[in-house]
Amino acid sequence: MKKYIYSICFSSVLAAFTLFVVLDTFVISRPMEYVHEQINTSMFSKSQSGSIADDITNDTDSAKTDSADTSDLQSDSTTGTSEEENSDSSEKSSISDGAELIGEYQNDQASIRLYKYYYESTTVYTADIVVSSSEYIKTAFANDYYGKNVTDKTSSIAQQNNAILAINGDYYGARENGYVIRNGVVFRDTNDGRDLLCLYADGTMKIVNSGDQTAQELVDSGVWQAFSFGPALVQNNQVDVTVNQEVGKAMASNPRTAVGMIDTNHFVFVVSDGRTTESKGLSLYQLATFMKNIGVNTAYNLDGGGSSTLYFNGEIINYPTTSGRSLKERGVSDIVYIGQ
């Protein structure tokens, strides 16, 4: 009888402990620091500031040329298509043929062109972004709090920060480690050994080993934003993942979110659909190949699956899926955005 009672007690304690661990890891919200307008712009010199109009006038970026009905990203790609093949892009549906221009926005700091591709049986949205300074590539936390399991929808965080364009970030709040550097401020300095994407004040992106420098050393070297998720997709214009490589136990075909750099202060946000009858989703290798083909020199994978969301001009552009339900945003810890 005692043995039977002991077994019941042990099982109950184990079940309670397991429940606590699950709740603490995935459910219980623990705000740690209120971060409203917490920002460190000391790394930006006055000489770096200016307007996007200057870049257009100087014709420093092919995304600003006036080619008619042509995907600017496609014209920079390595697919080898001619200008004639890229014209009339609205009638084309594959990555090799071009893309459909579905939105534009410009202010003094940024120019955005939003394109829609159909690639590997998947709808892929690409925001072609030229900024006068990387200072205008900003980040925000859910509910303005840094902490564990503090979440909100990408669209809600975007609206609260007057974002014109936003994507979900690296979901830092689901993990205990991994550097978190946002808007020039170190929020977490625990190394997780992953590839780290760093956006520098000089308008470049680099993928670094997080074990090589402390988080503060990275900020001191000019890191404005840093993301810990990965893996690296493209480095030096070469695909950096293998055909079968995947994130943890994720499915091979997924909705995806990624960021990349074409040139100094010329970036792309990429979000693909997936898990629907219309869109299969992409593997990491397919995503990396897509980004290489549109001319991206450096690319990095952010949180995907149900988190993948693209917000533009007050609307959700893609089809977020959570637990198989279309048009259902999942709460996330953070976003990357460009404000009005």
Order of alpha helices (4+ residues) and beta strands (2+ residues): alpha-beta-alpha-alpha-alpha-beta-beta-beta-beta-beta-alpha-beta-beta-beta-beta-beta-alpha-beta-beta-beta-beta-beta-alpha-beta-beta-beta-beta-beta-beta
